[in-house]
Amino acid sequence: MGLRLSILDQSLIGEQETAVLALNKTIQLAQKAESLGYHRFWVSEHHNSEKLAGSSPEVLISHLLAKTKTIRIGSGGVMLQHYSPYKVAENFNVLASLAPGRVDLGVGKAPGGLPLSTKALQDGRFDNHKDLWEKLVDLKKFVTDSLEPHHPFYGLRAEPVSPEPPELFLLGASVTSAKLAGELGYSFVFAQFINNNETVLEEAFEVFSRLQERKKTEPISFILALSVIVADTDEEAKQLVTNSKIFKVHLERGKTVTLGSLEQAELFGKQANENYRIEIQEASILAGSKKTIREKLQKIQNVFDLDEMIIITPIENFEDRLKSYVLLSEAMSELPISR
């Protein structure tokens, strides 16, 4: 069985670099990914971050579509809690009309930033307390132009309605997210680079698979998102692993958010204005030579019968990051990348 490989890029801003340079590198990486045969190229949404340039995936996607020809381009993902489903549908319907058959709409549940940026994003423009379930339902109906007569917005269309609407995905790292995706008919991307608990992954896969069987009319799939670093040797790859810890902020009301640094985690806790605790975990990064990574990914593919994996490579140096994706493509050449 062929394995599709895709990329999630966060537009990393390196030391002594600018956002302009980081975004230009994202363009270069998307073009290289296309030439290497990667299936999708996704960009993330992060707010008020000095290290990540991608705060508006819709704008960046539009530019990337214009700079590429065949690779699918999408969001990994739009943080729907901040926005009107109708406006998100309009944005992505425009993109899908500009490049029919090439647009993905990945939706995330996380805030994509600290509480202060969340407050600014949600400043009184609509009902911010609308349930995420309801937003996901509405988003799908707007994107597919399938509002029922009893819906309060029946008769409203998210123009332009594309003949090939964007493909829908829900991103998450829990059983709850997998269940939500399966019940609503979204393909699900499990972020293993955020949650490497094997028990949770297995249960999420089982729950989603059961629900997927019930929705055979909808072609939804389970995709695994992994952090992977490939170098010429195992030792060189291990040397490229930096910032190998993740920081989980557990808020008193039960919410958990994952951050990339202790400083960001502490700041999140303070801005949340409630009791919190910080849990430090080792980041889950697969690092090794082409042979090592090929064997590891084959094993994972066989366990979960996967058609696709989305790869994020957390290397700050762009040349090393680019080389890692080239080597990964070469490593998996024995498992032909399905287009």
JOQUIPE-V159593 format. One record per residue. RES is the residue in three letters. NEAR is the number of other ideal C-beta (glycine too) atoms within 8 Angstrom. D_CENTER is the distance of its C-alpha to the mean C-alpha in whole Angstrom. Layout:
# JOQUIPE-V159593
res:RES near:NEAR d_center:D_CENTER
res:RES near:NEAR d_center:D_CENTER
This chain:
# JOQUIPE-V159593
res:MET near:5 d_center:24
res:GLY near:8 d_center:22
res:LEU near:14 d_center:18
res:ARG near:12 d_center:16
res:LEU near:14 d_center:14
res:SER near:15 d_center:11
res:ILE near:15 d_center:9
res:LEU near:12 d_center:6
res:ASP near:13 d_center:9
res:GLN near:10 d_center:9
res:SER near:15 d_center:13
res:LEU near:10 d_center:15
res:ILE near:12 d_center:18
res:GLY near:9 d_center:21
res:GLU near:4 d_center:24
res:GLN near:3 d_center:27
res:GLU near:7 d_center:24
res:THR near:6 d_center:23
res:ALA near:8 d_center:20
res:VAL near:6 d_center:22
res:LEU near:9 d_center:22
res:ALA near:14 d_center:18
res:LEU near:12 d_center:17
res:ASN near:8 d_center:20
res:LYS near:10 d_center:18
res:THR near:15 d_center:15
res:ILE near:11 d_center:17
res:GLN near:10 d_center:19
res:LEU near:15 d_center:16
res:ALA near:15 d_center:15
res:GLN near:10 d_center:19
res:LYS near:11 d_center:19
res:ALA near:12 d_center:16
res:GLU near:12 d_center:18
res:SER near:6 d_center:21
res:LEU near:9 d_center:20
res:GLY near:8 d_center:19
res:TYR near:14 d_center:15
res:HIS near:12 d_center:14
res:ARG near:13 d_center:11
res:PHE near:17 d_center:10
res:TRP near:16 d_center:7
res:VAL near:18 d_center:7
res:SER near:15 d_center:6
res:GLU near:14 d_center:9
res:HIS near:10 d_center:11
res:HIS near:12 d_center:15
res:ASN near:7 d_center:18
res:SER near:8 d_center:17
res:GLU near:3 d_center:20
res:LYS near:6 d_center:17
res:LEU near:11 d_center:14
res:ALA near:10 d_center:15
res:GLY near:15 d_center:12
res:SER near:9 d_center:13
res:SER near:7 d_center:14
res:PRO near:13 d_center:11
res:GLU near:11 d_center:13
res:VAL near:7 d_center:16
res:LEU near:13 d_center:14
res:ILE near:14 d_center:13
res:SER near:10 d_center:17
res:HIS near:9 d_center:18
res:LEU near:14 d_center:16
res:LEU near:13 d_center:17
res:ALA near:6 d_center:21
res:LYS near:8 d_center:21
res:THR near:12 d_center:20
res:LYS near:4 d_center:21
res:THR near:5 d_center:20
res:ILE near:13 d_center:16
res:ARG near:11 d_center:14
res:ILE near:16 d_center:12
res:GLY near:16 d_center:9
res:SER near:15 d_center:6
res:GLY near:14 d_center:3
res:GLY near:16 d_center:5
res:VAL near:13 d_center:9
res:MET near:13 d_center:10
res:LEU near:14 d_center:13
res:GLN near:11 d_center:15
res:HIS near:9 d_center:16
res:TYR near:10 d_center:17
res:SER near:7 d_center:19
res:PRO near:12 d_center:18
res:TYR near:11 d_center:21
res:LYS near:8 d_center:20
res:VAL near:14 d_center:16
res:ALA near:12 d_center:18
res:GLU near:11 d_center:20
res:ASN near:9 d_center:18
res:PHE near:13 d_center:16
res:ASN near:16 d_center:19
res:VAL near:9 d_center:20
res:LEU near:14 d_center:18
res:ALA near:14 d_center:18
res:SER near:8 d_center:22
res:LEU near:7 d_center:22
res:ALA near:9 d_center:20
res:PRO near:8 d_center:21
res:GLY near:5 d_center:19
res:ARG near:10 d_center:16
res:VAL near:15 d_center:14
res:ASP near:12 d_center:11
res:LEU near:16 d_center:10
res:GLY near:14 d_center:6
res:VAL near:16 d_center:8
res:GLY near:13 d_center:7
res:LYS near:11 d_center:11
res:ALA near:7 d_center:11
res:PRO near:12 d_center:13
res:GLY near:11 d_center:11
res:GLY near:11 d_center:15
res:LEU near:12 d_center:18
res:PRO near:10 d_center:20
res:LEU near:9 d_center:22
res:SER near:12 d_center:20
res:THR near:13 d_center:19
res:LYS near:8 d_center:22
res:ALA near:7 d_center:23
res:LEU near:10 d_center:20
res:GLN near:10 d_center:21
res:ASP near:6 d_center:25
res:GLY near:3 d_center:27
res:ARG near:5 d_center:26
res:PHE near:5 d_center:25
res:ASP near:4 d_center:25
res:ASN near:6 d_center:22
res:HIS near:4 d_center:23
res:LYS near:8 d_center:23
res:ASP near:6 d_center:21
res:LEU near:10 d_center:17
res:TRP near:8 d_center:19
res:GLU near:8 d_center:21
res:LYS near:12 d_center:18
res:LEU near:15 d_center:16
res:VAL near:9 d_center:19
res:ASP near:11 d_center:20
res:LEU near:15 d_center:17
res:LYS near:13 d_center:18
res:LYS near:12 d_center:21
res:PHE near:16 d_center:21
res:VAL near:14 d_center:19
res:THR near:7 d_center:21
res:ASP near:10 d_center:24
res:SER near:6 d_center:25
res:LEU near:10 d_center:27
res:GLU near:7 d_center:30
res:PRO near:4 d_center:33
res:HIS near:4 d_center:33
res:HIS near:8 d_center:30
res:PRO near:3 d_center:31
res:PHE near:8 d_center:29
res:TYR near:9 d_center:31
res:GLY near:5 d_center:32
res:LEU near:8 d_center:29
res:ARG near:7 d_center:27
res:ALA near:11 d_center:23
res:GLU near:6 d_center:25
res:PRO near:6 d_center:25
res:VAL near:9 d_center:24
res:SER near:10 d_center:23
res:PRO near:4 d_center:24
res:GLU near:6 d_center:21
res:PRO near:10 d_center:19
res:PRO near:13 d_center:15
res:GLU near:10 d_center:13
res:LEU near:12 d_center:12
res:PHE near:16 d_center:9
res:LEU near:17 d_center:8
res:LEU near:13 d_center:6
res:GLY near:15 d_center:8
res:ALA near:10 d_center:11
res:SER near:9 d_center:14
res:VAL near:9 d_center:17
res:THR near:7 d_center:17
res:SER near:15 d_center:13
res:ALA near:17 d_center:14
res:LYS near:11 d_center:17
res:LEU near:14 d_center:16
res:ALA near:15 d_center:14
res:GLY near:16 d_center:17
res:GLU near:7 d_center:20
res:LEU near:11 d_center:18
res:GLY near:9 d_center:17
res:TYR near:14 d_center:14
res:SER near:12 d_center:12
res:PHE near:17 d_center:10
res:VAL near:15 d_center:7
res:PHE near:16 d_center:9
res:ALA near:10 d_center:8
res:GLN near:12 d_center:11
res:PHE near:11 d_center:11
res:ILE near:7 d_center:11
res:ASN near:10 d_center:13
res:ASN near:8 d_center:16
res:ASN near:6 d_center:18
res:GLU near:6 d_center:19
res:THR near:6 d_center:21
res:VAL near:11 d_center:18
res:LEU near:13 d_center:16
res:GLU near:8 d_center:19
res:GLU near:10 d_center:20
res:ALA near:14 d_center:17
res:PHE near:12 d_center:17
res:GLU near:8 d_center:21
res:VAL near:12 d_center:20
res:PHE near:14 d_center:18
res:SER near:9 d_center:20
res:ARG near:9 d_center:23
res:LEU near:11 d_center:21
res:GLN near:12 d_center:20
res:GLU near:7 d_center:24
res:ARG near:6 d_center:25
res:LYS near:10 d_center:23
res:LYS near:6 d_center:24
res:THR near:3 d_center:25
res:GLU near:6 d_center:21
res:PRO near:3 d_center:19
res:ILE near:11 d_center:16
res:SER near:9 d_center:14
res:PHE near:13 d_center:13
res:ILE near:15 d_center:10
res:LEU near:13 d_center:10
res:ALA near:15 d_center:8
res:LEU near:14 d_center:10
res:SER near:12 d_center:12
res:VAL near:14 d_center:15
res:ILE near:15 d_center:18
res:VAL near:15 d_center:20
res:ALA near:16 d_center:24
res:ASP near:5 d_center:27
res:THR near:7 d_center:28
res:ASP near:10 d_center:27
res:GLU near:6 d_center:29
res:GLU near:9 d_center:27
res:ALA near:15 d_center:23
res:LYS near:9 d_center:24
res:GLN near:7 d_center:26
res:LEU near:12 d_center:22
res:VAL near:9 d_center:21
res:THR near:7 d_center:21
res:ASN near:7 d_center:20
res:SER near:7 d_center:19
res:LYS near:8 d_center:19
res:ILE near:11 d_center:17
res:PHE near:15 d_center:18
res:LYS near:13 d_center:18
res:VAL near:15 d_center:20
res:HIS near:9 d_center:22
res:LEU near:13 d_center:23
res:GLU near:6 d_center:27
res:ARG near:5 d_center:26
res:GLY near:5 d_center:23
res:LYS near:6 d_center:20
res:THR near:8 d_center:18
res:VAL near:10 d_center:15
res:THR near:11 d_center:14
res:LEU near:11 d_center:15
res:GLY near:8 d_center:16
res:SER near:8 d_center:19
res:LEU near:8 d_center:22
res:GLU near:6 d_center:23
res:GLN near:11 d_center:20
res:ALA near:13 d_center:20
res:GLU near:9 d_center:24
res:LEU near:9 d_center:24
res:PHE near:14 d_center:21
res:GLY near:11 d_center:24
res:LYS near:7 d_center:27
res:GLN near:9 d_center:25
res:ALA near:10 d_center:24
res:ASN near:5 d_center:28
res:GLU near:7 d_center:28
res:ASN near:5 d_center:29
res:TYR near:11 d_center:26
res:ARG near:6 d_center:26
res:ILE near:12 d_center:24
res:GLU near:7 d_center:23
res:ILE near:8 d_center:22
res:GLN near:9 d_center:21
res:GLU near:6 d_center:20
res:ALA near:11 d_center:17
res:SER near:9 d_center:16
res:ILE near:11 d_center:16
res:LEU near:11 d_center:18
res:ALA near:13 d_center:20
res:GLY near:13 d_center:23
res:SER near:11 d_center:25
res:LYS near:10 d_center:24
res:LYS near:8 d_center:26
res:THR near:10 d_center:25
res:ILE near:15 d_center:21
res:ARG near:12 d_center:22
res:GLU near:8 d_center:24
res:LYS near:10 d_center:21
res:LEU near:15 d_center:19
res:GLN near:9 d_center:22
res:LYS near:8 d_center:22
res:ILE near:12 d_center:19
res:GLN near:13 d_center:19
res:ASN near:7 d_center:22
res:VAL near:6 d_center:22
res:PHE near:9 d_center:19
res:ASP near:6 d_center:20
res:LEU near:11 d_center:17
res:ASP near:9 d_center:17
res:GLU near:11 d_center:13
res:MET near:15 d_center:11
res:ILE near:15 d_center:8
res:ILE near:14 d_center:10
res:ILE near:13 d_center:9
res:THR near:12 d_center:13
res:PRO near:10 d_center:14
res:ILE near:10 d_center:17
res:GLU near:8 d_center:19
res:ASN near:7 d_center:21
res:PHE near:9 d_center:20
res:GLU near:6 d_center:23
res:ASP near:10 d_center:22
res:ARG near:13 d_center:18
res:LEU near:11 d_center:19
res:LYS near:10 d_center:21
res:SER near:15 d_center:19
res:TYR near:17 d_center:17
res:VAL near:10 d_center:21
res:LEU near:12 d_center:22
res:LEU near:15 d_center:19
res:SER near:13 d_center:20
res:GLU near:8 d_center:23
res:ALA near:12 d_center:23
res:MET near:12 d_center:21
res:SER near:8 d_center:24
res:GLU near:5 d_center:26
res:LEU near:10 d_center:23
res:PRO near:6 d_center:23
res:ILE near:14 d_center:20
res:SER near:8 d_center:20
res:ARG near:5 d_center:19
